[in-house]
Amino acid sequence: MDENTLTIILVEPQLGQNIGAVARAMLNFGLTDLRLVRPRDGWPNPEALPLAAGADKILENAKVYPSTLEAIGDLNRLFATSNRTPDMIKTIYTPKLALQQLISTAQHNQKVGVLFGGERCGLKNEDISLCEALIKIPTISNFSSLNLAHAVVLVAYEWFAQTSSTSFEFFRTGRTRLARREDLSMLFAHLEKELERTGFLRHHKKRATMVRNIRNIFQRAHLTEQEVRTLRGIIRSLTGNQLPSQKKAS
Amino acid sequence: MDENTLTIILVEPQLGQNIGAVARAMLNFGLTDLRLVRPRDGWPNPEALPLAAGADKILENAKVYPSTLEAIGDLNRLFATSNRTPDMIKTIYTPKLALQQLISTAQHNQKVGVLFGGERCGLKNEDISLCEALIKIPTISNFSSLNLAHAVVLVAYEWFAQTSSTSFEFFRTGRTRLARREDLSMLFAHLEKELERTGFLRHHKKRATMVRNIRNIFQRAHLTEQEVRTLRGIIRSLTGNQLPSQKKAS
């Protein structure tokens, strides 16, 4: 279904390399509908291919239009990107807020798109007036001109971040599980027994604080089951205290 | 103060163009500390300059190191970017969450950085093991390799979005103010009077609904004071009903 995507329209893009980089970024974030209005060097442009880095389909399916008006006819909502604030009465959104709006419209099976201007001077006011609102990417004020593909990257990233069900805000890789608290307690008991024996904890007054600090080091490390076993092996090894039964078991 | 920035470290970057694009993206988002570990084509690299698009200072001040270890010595926290999930016990964050953490550390005057691998195959496991956690940019699963500069763009953008006090989540451009509700009421009264007179509202049963629908059109438009004056001028013009006194006043 075409309706659940974001159309990217480049108006008078100049460099084939940038169009290729745009295609790559679009596909990274699951977008496929690329439209070109009067690309300076014609189309297709062989210079786009290397930068697409495998997103060839996006380039092959890109549609070319003689005017912005013809490129946007089927869209229900259209935002323009600009790093200037033209002297027009237009609402300006951050990419995040703009995409919130476009996504909620797309989810009701309506077509949405974003317009990007060419490398040299961005969108003309005439093109901006075809759009309902502006997207301005927050930058430092005295160096605000973004590379064309970089602007597309940020818009496509916000689209994907807000639509994908990827919920890996925080997870751990590897196949083992986090250690149980019991494993940690046994590690601490083992370590503290050896530190006691070797005299590290001989200052009676400081003992409680030292033990707490040492435990905190390992608490912060979010140890896995395997890592606890490894640490206990290290303690045994450092103390030359490996029991014959444990040697057999390993 | 150097402490309140994010250091960008590129490990074995290949293309000068990408290094230039990285410099541009860094400066767009207020970052200045670029470090290069064994850049393939040596340094300085004239191919970086055009893509930097004016961010020449970032390139001039870039420091080159023979090893990752030497490049990161002064940093207090370091995250690695990767689009693979290496078989290591490492926490993986989205750019958003990773930057939240790095920013809160930087705000306590400690130095933070992010490591990016080369174009061909990203960071080696050896480099990743020097970092406390991974940043994985959410992408579609079967086309997940981002352009090097694009990855830097996204990290730098999240840094800036979370640190800058730019609060333009929603504002309007242009110098006029939004119309007062009273101005709108007068516009509606004017329009409805004329629609009554010209017969548009002659269906008595439908009248209330029609009036409501017309009002809603203009409510949604968030009209400014000037736009209300313009619309009233349009009504007068369309009805050929321009009063001599108003002609004088305009």
Interface residues (C-beta under 8 A of the other chain):
Chain A: A21 R24 A25 L27 N28 F29 G30 L51 A53 G54 A55 T85 P86 D87 M88 I89 K90 T91 I92 Y93 T94 K96 L97 L134 K136 I137 P138 T139 I140 F143 S144 S145 L146 N147 A149 H150 V153 L154 Y157 F160 A161 S164 T166 F168 E169 F170 F171 R172 T173 G174 R175 T176 H222 T224 E227
Chain B: A21 R24 A25 L27 N28 F29 G30 L51 A53 G54 A55 T85 P86 D87 M88 I89 K90 T91 I92 Y93 T94 K96 L97 L134 K136 I137 P138 T139 I140 F143 S144 S145 L146 N147 A149 H150 V153 L154 Y157 F160 A161 S164 T166 F168 E169 F170 F171 R172 T173 G174 R175 T176 H222 T224 E227
